[in-house]
Amino acid sequence: MTKRTGRYGEMPGGPDVKAGRAPLPLVTQPMMPVDDARATIADGQFAAVHIDSTAPVVFSKATVIAPALAKLQSPAGPPPEIGLTQHHLPEGEDLDPRLVLLEDPDSERSASFRVLRHHLLELGRPQVIVVSSPLHGDGKTTTAINLALALAECGRSKVLLAEAHLRRPQIGAAVKLVPPWCFAEQLAAHRNQPMLPWSLVEIPQLWLHVAAVNPRIEKTQLLDAPAFAIAMERLRMVYDHVVIDAPPVLGSADVNLMSDAADAVVLAVKAKRTTTRELRKAIDQVGASKVVGTVLCM
């Protein structure tokens, strides 16, 4: 993917942050024993983190990953054909506050997503990364979007941001687009015809490809696990990283079905809201060997 220039220069950027924008994203801290009652990071394989009240988000990386990320065998056949529809973010409109790396690229919040990128690459360059949370409203969509932006920044990697939260899709609204072909519908079509071309959206300002769910699809639609696995097997041949915005873990088995086709799961948790019990239940449900860390959103 070639480096692009234009309104956003050499790095994703945008207008100054308007007063009152909701801060979200992350930020790393040295690994140390927990001594703050507000910490919600679970015990076990995960490094404990002291939560600084001035830090909006903390990434806790796993101290043990069992086993090392397995490399899937290359699927048979040629790489899939990708049909791209180019989309530009509207000029002169306020950016969605979830686009942190675009809205405020030099902020501490943006730097934190770049550190999250660094931590994940240290773990063996996971190719398919599922971003979820124990419950709704914990910041997982913001985490997924900005992790994808950080991985794709300045064209460093070829990255697809894919949406798998079929009941409450958010990606299209965040980047102001309606997908030409809903990703959920494409999953169903490619299950029976895996060699079909994919229809995705390219956002040149972000160096990013997007596979969004159309919010007008039937909200009761369930994830088709074999179709998802086939899609990930095929898309691995084209993209360095596929970041999946998944539904919450608790109350559904969707993330379990996705994790079977993924290399890593990252969980977003909300400060003063997510409980230790909820996080432990989410980790137990997904499987500790797949969950590589947590992101604490303030």
Buried (B, 14 or more C-beta within 10 A) or exposed (E): BEEBEEEBEEEBBBEEBEEEBEBBBBBBBEEEEBEEEEBBBBEEBBBBBBBEEEBBBBBBBBEEBEEEBEEEEEBEEEEBEBEEEEBEBEEEEEBBBBBBBBBBBEBBBBBBBBBBBEBBEEBBBBBBBBBBBBBEEBBBBBBBBBBBBBBBBEEBBBBBBBBBBBBEBBBBBBBBBEBBBBBBBBBEBBBEEBEBEBBBBBBBBBBBBBBBBBBEBEEEBEBBBEBBBBBBBBBBEBBBBBBBBBBBBBEBEBBBBBBEBBBBBBBBBBBEBBEEEBBBBBBEBBEBBBBBBBBBBB
